[in-house]
């Protein structure tokens, strides 16, 4: 029983690290997309809004 708990805790820790990596990568990609879109609109500020932004706001 203790082994299963330890294994589950390790899996949770690993999943948390992977999630953090995905969140960081997604935020960086969003920033790059905003910059590229901004270039197409004469340097106007661009904010991507929607589902992914809301999901990242919780992290």
GIRA-V548869 format. One record per backbone hydrogen bond with DSSP energy under -1.0 kcal/mol. NH is the residue of the N-H (numbers start at 1). CO is the residue of the C=O. E is the energy in kcal/mol with one decimal. If there is no record, write none. Layout:
# GIRA-V548869
nh->NH co->CO e->E
nh->NH co->CO e->E
This chain:
# GIRA-V548869
nh->5 co->1 e->-1.9
nh->6 co->2 e->-2.5
nh->7 co->3 e->-2.6
nh->8 co->4 e->-2.5
nh->9 co->5 e->-2.4
nh->10 co->6 e->-2.1
nh->11 co->7 e->-2.2
nh->12 co->8 e->-2.3
nh->13 co->9 e->-2.3
nh->14 co->10 e->-2.4
nh->15 co->11 e->-2.6
nh->16 co->12 e->-2.3
nh->17 co->13 e->-1.9
nh->18 co->14 e->-2.4
nh->19 co->15 e->-2.6
nh->20 co->16 e->-2.1
nh->21 co->17 e->-2.0
nh->22 co->18 e->-2.3
nh->23 co->19 e->-2.7
nh->24 co->20 e->-2.5
nh->25 co->21 e->-2.4
nh->26 co->22 e->-2.5
nh->27 co->23 e->-2.4
nh->28 co->24 e->-2.0
nh->29 co->25 e->-2.4
nh->30 co->26 e->-2.5
nh->31 co->27 e->-2.1
nh->32 co->28 e->-2.3
nh->33 co->29 e->-2.6
nh->34 co->30 e->-2.4
nh->35 co->31 e->-2.1
nh->36 co->32 e->-2.4
nh->37 co->33 e->-2.7
nh->38 co->34 e->-2.2
nh->39 co->35 e->-1.7
nh->40 co->36 e->-1.1
nh->41 co->38 e->-1.0
nh->43 co->38 e->-2.1
nh->44 co->41 e->-1.6
nh->54 co->50 e->-2.2
nh->55 co->51 e->-2.3
nh->56 co->52 e->-2.3
nh->57 co->53 e->-1.6
nh->59 co->56 e->-1.6
